[in-house]
Amino acid sequence: MSKIELLLRSRLVRDTLSAILLKAEFLVLHEPDPDHCSTIVIIDFDECKSPETVRAHQARGVKIVVLASEADSLELDHHQIAPLSGVLTYGLSADAFVHSLRLVGSGERVFPRDLALGQKPQAPPPGAKPQPDSVHLSPREREVLSHVVKGHSNKAIARQLDMAEATVKVHLKSVLRKISVDNRTQAAIWALANLACLDPTQRGFG
């Protein structure tokens, strides 16, 4: 069972996240646990800007995750990002938040795409449809993406969908291009937040 230390100032946020994480079968703590180094620590945005605070967590051997608004997350420079295992934003769905922490627990580092690229998100041009309405995935691409969310390898996906592994790679590459992400981890997080909103029967995909 993964351990999460919720070291957040807001009681409302702590209680809300505690309920989500307990339901996902995490062990939730509200203070540092000095006896365990396998813990994920979730801290406020302001805390990660304190070198002393970050070093203290590093000395314990924990994985540090920052909870921030999307705007605040873009203020972090590469020196502040380096010791972190992830930056999660308030815009994530509950499922995406849990999935992100599972990825961190498995050794992945999870960051918003715009933060990774070092740029601020651009406003859509006038009249443009926002995501996910503007994304058109084929039913097969949606199937592949659903398996990516479950953490399946390309080989496992090929076996499940009865197709060649090379075909899975083609579909996945197309998905990454369409949803404008760089890797399957980001694709999984995007899918958890948006896939339910997409209509597989919509025309114009492919």
RODO-2510 file (C-alpha; in nm, 4 decimals, decimal comma):
residues 206
     n   res          X          Y          Z
     1     m     0,0000     0,0000     0,0000
     2     s     0,1477     0,3359    -0,1093
     3     k     0,1810     0,6034     0,1554
     4     i     0,0883     0,9654     0,0906
     5     e     0,1780     1,2504     0,3243
     6     l    -0,0664     1,5365     0,2659
     7     l     0,1288     1,8295     0,4045
     8     l    -0,1082     2,0968     0,2767
     9     r    -0,2205     2,4035     0,4666
    10     s    -0,5827     2,4037     0,3516
    11     r    -0,7942     2,1696     0,5626
    12     l    -1,0619     2,1623     0,2929
    13     v    -0,8117     2,0492     0,0301
    14     r    -0,6605     1,7943     0,2694
    15     d    -0,9990     1,6453     0,3543
    16     t    -1,1077     1,6321    -0,0094
    17     l    -0,7864     1,4669    -0,1274
    18     s    -0,7857     1,2306     0,1709
    19     a    -1,1273     1,0980     0,0712
    20     i    -1,0120     1,0479    -0,2884
    21     l    -0,6863     0,8779    -0,1906
    22     l    -0,8380     0,6538     0,0755
    23     k    -1,0944     0,5345    -0,1773
    24     a    -0,8028     0,4535    -0,4092
    25     e    -0,6481     0,2469    -0,1260
    26     f    -0,3585     0,4772    -0,0418
    27     l    -0,2481     0,5121     0,3196
    28     v    -0,2873     0,8833     0,3971
    29     l    -0,0832     1,0664     0,6606
    30     h    -0,1070     1,4298     0,7657
    31     e     0,2381     1,4684     0,9146
    32     p     0,5876     1,3485     0,8206
    33     d     0,6565     0,9806     0,8843
    34     p     1,0287     0,9540     0,9701
    35     d     1,0309     0,5739     0,9671
    36     h     0,9464     0,5275     0,5989
    37     c     1,1329     0,6548     0,2935
    38     s     0,8936     0,5129     0,0327
    39     t     0,6381     0,7856     0,0973
    40     i     0,5080     1,0387    -0,1532
    41     v     0,4861     1,3851     0,0019
    42     i     0,2377     1,6363    -0,1392
    43     i     0,3220     1,9954    -0,0560
    44     d     0,1840     2,3379    -0,1430
    45     f     0,3308     2,5463    -0,4238
    46     d     0,4846     2,7977    -0,1823
    47     e     0,6644     2,5206     0,0064
    48     c     0,8505     2,3984    -0,3012
    49     k     1,0003     2,7443    -0,3439
    50     s     1,1754     2,7079    -0,0085
    51     p     1,5128     2,5342    -0,0615
    52     e     1,5287     2,4434     0,3083
    53     t     1,1902     2,2678     0,2983
    54     v     1,2762     2,0767    -0,0181
    55     r     1,6162     1,9703     0,1179
    56     a     1,4533     1,8466     0,4381
    57     h     1,2197     1,6220     0,2377
    58     q     1,5059     1,5058     0,0162
    59     a     1,7033     1,4054     0,3240
    60     r     1,4180     1,1714     0,4178
    61     g     1,4325     1,0024     0,0781
    62     v     1,0697     1,0739    -0,0084
    63     k     0,9204     1,1559    -0,3480
    64     i     0,8107     1,5196    -0,3546
    65     v     0,4955     1,6224    -0,5412
    66     v     0,3734     1,9823    -0,5597
    67     l     0,0056     2,0752    -0,5784
    68     a    -0,0418     2,4039    -0,7627
    69     s    -0,2607     2,6001    -0,9960
    70     e    -0,1657     2,5782    -1,3617
    71     a    -0,0547     2,9411    -1,3584
    72     d     0,1625     2,8958    -1,0485
    73     s     0,3231     2,5804    -1,1860
    74     l     0,4651     2,7789    -1,4770
    75     e     0,6568     3,0019    -1,2356
    76     l     0,8872     2,7163    -1,1370
    77     d     1,2366     2,7254    -1,2838
    78     h     1,4463     2,4195    -1,3669
    79     h     1,6338     2,4363    -1,0347
    80     q     1,3044     2,4133    -0,8441
    81     i     1,1710     2,1382    -1,0690
    82     a     1,4842     1,9192    -1,0516
    83     p     1,4255     1,7668    -0,7039
    84     l     1,0542     1,7084    -0,7631
    85     s     0,8854     1,3852    -0,8672
    86     g     0,5826     1,5689    -0,9961
    87     v     0,3714     1,8811    -1,0199
    88     l    -0,0045     1,8180    -1,0144
    89     t    -0,2573     2,0912    -1,0826
    90     y    -0,6036     2,1622    -0,9498
    91     g    -0,7423     2,1139    -1,2994
    92     l    -0,6909     1,7359    -1,2877
    93     s    -0,9859     1,5048    -1,2410
    94     a    -0,9854     1,2754    -0,9362
    95     d    -0,8981     0,9759    -1,1562
    96     a    -0,6129     1,1627    -1,3256
    97     f    -0,4818     1,2762    -0,9864
    98     v    -0,4776     0,9194    -0,8522
    99     h    -0,3234     0,7819    -1,1710
   100     s    -0,0509     1,0472    -1,1575
   101     l     0,0400     0,9481    -0,8013
   102     r     0,0527     0,5819    -0,9010
   103     l     0,2967     0,6757    -1,1759
   104     v     0,5087     0,8714    -0,9270
   105     g     0,5032     0,5729    -0,6927
   106     s     0,6315     0,3501    -0,9727
   107     g     0,9263     0,5817    -1,0344
   108     e     0,7874     0,8094    -1,3068
   109     r     0,8087     1,1882    -1,2932
   110     v     0,4833     1,3633    -1,3800
   111     f     0,4564     1,7267    -1,4877
   112     p     0,2075     1,9387    -1,6846
   113     r     0,3032     1,9447    -2,0502
   114     d     0,3337     2,3242    -2,0674
   115     l     0,5656     2,3198    -1,7676
   116     a     0,7821     2,0526    -1,9296
   117     l     0,8032     2,2655    -2,2435
   118     g     0,8773     2,5774    -2,0442
   119     q     0,5940     2,7785    -2,1954
   120     k     0,2628     2,9250    -2,0943
   121     p    -0,0521     2,7771    -2,2461
   122     q    -0,1777     2,9872    -2,5363
   123     a    -0,5355     3,1023    -2,5654
   124     p    -0,7214     2,9373    -2,8538
   125     p    -0,7883     3,1575    -3,1560
   126     p    -1,1333     3,3218    -3,1787
   127     g    -1,3979     3,0708    -3,2775
   128     a    -1,1777     2,7681    -3,2096
   129     k    -1,3271     2,4810    -3,0140
   130     p    -1,1492     2,3963    -2,6853
   131     q    -1,0179     2,0510    -2,6013
   132     p    -1,1496     1,7861    -2,6065
   133     d    -1,4136     1,8881    -2,8634
   134     s    -1,1459     1,9559    -3,1232
   135     v    -0,9882     1,6107    -3,0805
   136     h    -1,1121     1,3399    -3,3145
   137     l    -0,9907     0,9906    -3,2243
   138     s    -1,0965     0,6850    -3,4180
   139     p    -1,2609     0,4014    -3,2223
   140     r    -0,9394     0,1994    -3,2591
   141     e    -0,7286     0,4848    -3,1270
   142     r    -0,9631     0,5161    -2,8304
   143     e    -0,9230     0,1432    -2,7607
   144     v    -0,5439     0,1716    -2,7708
   145     l    -0,5552     0,4756    -2,5441
   146     s    -0,7795     0,2976    -2,2939
   147     h    -0,5182     0,0233    -2,2625
   148     v    -0,2423     0,2819    -2,2212
   149     v    -0,4382     0,4231    -1,9253
   150     k    -0,4320     0,0761    -1,7696
   151     g    -0,0532     0,0678    -1,8023
   152     h    -0,0430    -0,2041    -2,0698
   153     s     0,2639    -0,2355    -2,2917
   154     n     0,2391    -0,2209    -2,6711
   155     k     0,2869    -0,5963    -2,6808
   156     a     0,0011    -0,6526    -2,4354
   157     i    -0,2237    -0,4116    -2,6246
   158     a    -0,1517    -0,5936    -2,9505
   159     r    -0,2474    -0,9223    -2,7902
   160     q    -0,5668    -0,7804    -2,6384
   161     l    -0,6805    -0,6136    -2,9625
   162     d    -0,5576    -0,8901    -3,1930
   163     m    -0,3317    -0,6699    -3,4023
   164     a     0,0370    -0,6430    -3,4806
   165     e     0,2533    -0,4579    -3,2304
   166     a     0,3694    -0,2309    -3,5140
   167     t     0,0067    -0,1343    -3,5736
   168     v    -0,0326    -0,0441    -3,2064
   169     k     0,2704     0,1840    -3,2373
   170     v     0,1168     0,3551    -3,5400
   171     h    -0,2119     0,4140    -3,3569
   172     l    -0,0334     0,5396    -3,0442
   173     k     0,1850     0,7773    -3,2455
   174     s    -0,1285     0,9165    -3,4081
   175     v    -0,2957     0,9599    -3,0672
   176     l     0,0053     1,1471    -2,9248
   177     r     0,0022     1,3804    -3,2248
   178     k    -0,3716     1,4465    -3,2076
   179     i    -0,3826     1,5257    -2,8360
   180     s    -0,0513     1,7164    -2,8472
   181     v     0,1417     1,5231    -2,5827
   182     d     0,4930     1,3789    -2,5901
   183     n     0,4653     1,0352    -2,4304
   184     r     0,2274     0,7638    -2,3098
   185     t     0,2348     0,8905    -1,9500
   186     q     0,1006     1,2290    -2,0568
   187     a    -0,1457     1,0538    -2,2880
   188     a    -0,2816     0,8465    -2,0002
   189     i    -0,3325     1,1538    -1,7838
   190     w    -0,5016     1,3384    -2,0709
   191     a    -0,7295     1,0416    -2,1340
   192     l    -0,8400     1,0187    -1,7727
   193     a    -0,9375     1,3835    -1,7786
   194     n    -1,0933     1,3933    -2,1259
   195     l    -1,1683     1,0557    -2,2803
   196     a    -1,5160     1,0261    -2,1326
   197     c    -1,6065     1,3525    -2,3003
   198     l    -1,5198     1,2259    -2,6464
   199     d    -1,7834     1,0698    -2,8669
   200     p    -1,6407     0,7653    -3,0519
   201     t    -1,9219     0,7878    -3,3054
   202     q    -1,8431     1,1428    -3,4095
   203     r    -1,7685     1,1950    -3,7764
   204     g    -1,4530     1,3473    -3,9118
   205     f    -1,2101     1,1437    -3,7045
   206     g    -0,9263     0,9382    -3,8382
***
